[in-house]
Structures are given as structure tokens and as C-alpha cells.
Amino acid sequence: MTTKTISIERDTYEMLAKKRRGRETLSQVVRRLVTDCPALTVEELEEAMKPFIGIGAGRKARPHHKPQQRHAIA
């Protein structure tokens, strides 16, 4: 297989190096990470998110707190 020399920033190199499994080369790490994370279409993402409708960090998920009523002092 032919090779291509690329330049990456040092922090990116270190991130890739941490992802190594055993004696993997960096090329093998990149290949694995790219193929393990296939791109989703919008439709596929919507389908994958259906089980989570109505739960999460949105306003509907938070308990509703009624403001305390202030009583008039007579």
C-alpha cells in the first residue's frame, strides 16, 4: 500500500496515540476510528433519537416549580 505524509498538530497526534490498541499503527487507529463512526443522514439521526423524545435536559424534562404565592399582610 502506498503512503502519504501528512502534518498534524501535536495535541492531535497525542490524542491519536492514546487511542492505540496494542501495537496498532497510527494509520490503523485512524482507519478504525473513521470506520467505527459512520456518518448518519438526518433521517437516520431522527430515527435513532425517537426513543429519547420527551426526556433529556430540555424544559419539559425539568419539574415545574410553581412560584410561591405571597400572602397579603392585613
Backbone hydrogen bonds in HBPLUS format (Angstrom, degrees):
<---DONOR---> <-ACCEPTOR-->    atom                        ^
c    i                          cat <-CA-CA->   ^        H-A-AA   ^      H-
h    n   atom  resd res      DA  || num        DHA   H-A  angle D-A-AA Bond
n    s   type  num  typ     dist DA aas  dist angle  dist       angle   num
A0012-THR N   A0009-GLU O   3.01 MM   3  5.34 123.0  2.35 105.4 119.9     1
A0013-TYR N   A0009-GLU O   3.01 MM   4  6.38 156.0  2.07 153.5 161.1     2
A0014-GLU N   A0010-ARG O   2.94 MM   4  6.22 159.5  1.98 154.0 159.1     3
A0015-MET N   A0011-ASP O   3.00 MM   4  6.20 148.5  2.10 139.3 147.7     4
A0016-LEU N   A0012-THR O   2.98 MM   4  6.27 159.4  2.03 151.8 156.7     5
A0017-ALA N   A0013-TYR O   2.84 MM   4  6.09 159.5  1.89 151.3 157.7     6
A0018-LYS N   A0014-GLU O   3.06 MM   4  6.23 147.8  2.17 142.5 149.5     7
A0019-LYS N   A0016-LEU O   2.97 MM   3  5.17 139.9  2.13 103.1 115.1     8
A0020-ARG N   A0017-ALA O   3.25 MM   3  5.45 163.7  2.28 106.2 111.0     9
A0024-GLU N   A0021-ARG O   3.21 MM   3  5.67 150.8  2.30 124.4 133.2    10
A0029-VAL N   A0025-THR O   2.98 MM   4  6.36 150.5  2.07 147.5 156.3    11
A0030-VAL N   A0026-LEU O   2.91 MM   4  6.17 168.4  1.92 155.7 157.5    12
A0031-ARG N   A0027-SER O   2.93 MM   4  6.11 165.4  1.96 149.4 153.9    13
A0032-ARG N   A0028-GLN O   2.92 MM   4  6.03 162.7  1.95 145.9 150.7    14
A0033-LEU N   A0029-VAL O   2.89 MM   4  6.10 166.7  1.91 157.2 160.8    15
A0034-VAL N   A0030-VAL O   2.92 MM   4  6.02 157.8  1.97 152.2 158.3    16
A0035-THR N   A0031-ARG O   2.97 MM   4  6.09 161.3  2.00 149.9 155.1    17
A0036-ASP N   A0032-ARG O   2.82 MM   4  5.80 141.2  1.97 144.9 155.2    18
A0045-LEU N   A0041-THR O   2.97 MM   4  6.25 156.9  2.03 152.5 158.8    19
A0046-GLU N   A0042-VAL O   2.91 MM   4  6.16 162.2  1.94 153.4 158.0    20
A0047-GLU N   A0043-GLU O   3.02 MM   4  6.22 158.2  2.07 145.8 151.5    21
A0048-ALA N   A0044-GLU O   2.93 MM   4  6.13 154.4  2.00 144.0 151.2    22
A0049-MET N   A0045-LEU O   3.00 MM   4  6.19 138.2  2.18 145.1 156.1    23
A0050-LYS N   A0047-GLU O   3.38 MM   3  5.43 153.5  2.46 100.5 107.7    24
A0052-PHE N   A0049-MET O   2.87 MM   3  5.48 154.3  1.93 122.9 131.3    25
A0053-ILE N   A0050-LYS O   3.20 MM   3  5.47 175.1  2.20 118.0 119.1    26
A0055-ILE N   A0052-PHE O   3.12 MM   3  5.62 165.9  2.14 136.0 136.1    27
A0061-ALA N   A0058-GLY O   3.07 MM   3  5.48 142.8  2.22 108.8 119.0    28
A0062-ARG N   A0059-ARG O   3.21 MM   3  5.50 146.7  2.32 105.8 114.7    29
